[in-house]
């Protein structure tokens, strides 16, 4: 294992200190318990958004803390759920009165711990469960569909609604609608190595790919020989469109996400094929996002995410955002 680390047990702590230094104008980091919160408090009271999950997916979630997205993020150790005391401390630090909206990817540990925190809180709160992965209905990590790169979409749209003054019920409704109109699927060429384990999560041959892989290295639909990029995109889009079943003429957001070890050159190649194919089917990608946003440490691979937009969701996507990973 070759990684830039000093001590596997302190990797998260050391990395978060770097986050605090680099982005000191946007976020601040607290330890014992650990959470990242928005540096500049909103001038008006608003619903606050809190998310989190295992580390190793950066910039998800700590990179999305700031104006127009999350008010706080609770990072666990690598691929390990944060604990309820982290959510409670974060909520206590950022709560402004109108309520707390938790955005939770559908993994057993995350769901359980966020639910425990929700039940222990004495302020209004609600939860949006992200379930965008169409590859499998369940895995060793989930009951039902996994939450993957669609979490970014949900956090952006619900965050914009909260910033605009929507109440807790309205923010939850936007988050749920964003999740329902979003679908993702990915492919991996290599495994990743969790620092504490010191070895690859799974073995895969040089000429193979895992179709429908999870962001922790969970198995997908099948293992098969490496295919041309166009064929990979076509298969991912077929599964996504079968799930969403958008009407012809619909406007969509197309997000090509890298898992950490795939060059941007290849991600843009994937986007071009997906864009052409969607337009040939009568769908119009009017918004796009390409890059490494929901990663799996150093895994080589990528996922496609599609969100069917209406005028409200498009306006929320376009709303100003200022985080370390998204800024417009």
KAWODA-V961488 format. One line per field, one symbol per residue. ss: DSSP state (H for helix, E for strand, L for the rest). phi: phi as a letter, one per 20 degrees, with the letter a starting at -180 (. if undefined). psi: psi as a letter, one per 30 degrees, with the letter a starting at -180 (. if undefined). Layout:
BEGIN
ss: ???
phi: ???
psi: ???
END
This chain:
BEGIN
ss: LLLLLLLHHHHHHHHHHHHHHHLLLLEEEELLLLEEEELLLLLLLLLEEEEEEEELLLLLLHHHELELLELEEEEEEELLLLLHHHHHHHHHHHLLLLLEEEEEELLHHHHHHHHHHHHHLLLLEEEEEELLELLLLLELLELLLLLLLHHHHHHHHHHHHHHLLLLHHHHHHHHHHHHHLEEEEEEELLLLELLLLLLELLLLLLLEEEELLLLLLLLLLEEEELLLHHHHHHHHHHHHHHHHLLLLLLEEEEEEEELELLLHHHHHHHHHHHHHHHHHLLLEEEEEEEELLLLLLLELEEEEEEEEELHHHHHHHHLLLELLLLEL
phi: .dbecebgfdgfgfffffgfffdfedccddcleebdcffefffdfbfddccqrffodgffdffdeqgnceebcdeefglcffdgfffffffffdgdofpcdedcfecgfffffffffgfefdcgbbcdeecefefbebbfdcdnffecffggfffffffffffeofeffffffffffgffdcbcaccdecedcfgfembgfbebffddbdenfefdnfgdfadbfgdfgfffgffffgfffffflffgnfecdddddeeoddfggffffffgffffffffenddfecbbcqedcecldgeqbcdcccedcffffffffggbccfdcbb
psi: kjlilekefgeeeeeeeeeeeehffellkklilklklkejkkfkklkkkkaaaklfgkfkfffgkakfckflkjkalkgkkllefeeeeeeeefkgeflkjkjkkikeeeeeeeeeeeffkglkllkkkkhfjfelflaffljaklkbffeeeeeeeeeeeeefgkleeeeeeeeeeeefgkklklkkfllljkefeglkelkklfglljjgllgggllbelklkklleeeeeeeeeeeeeeeehlkkfkklkjjjkkgfgkleeeeeeeeeeeeeeeefggkjjfllkkajejlicgkkallkkkkkkaeeeeeeefkkkjlffkj.
END
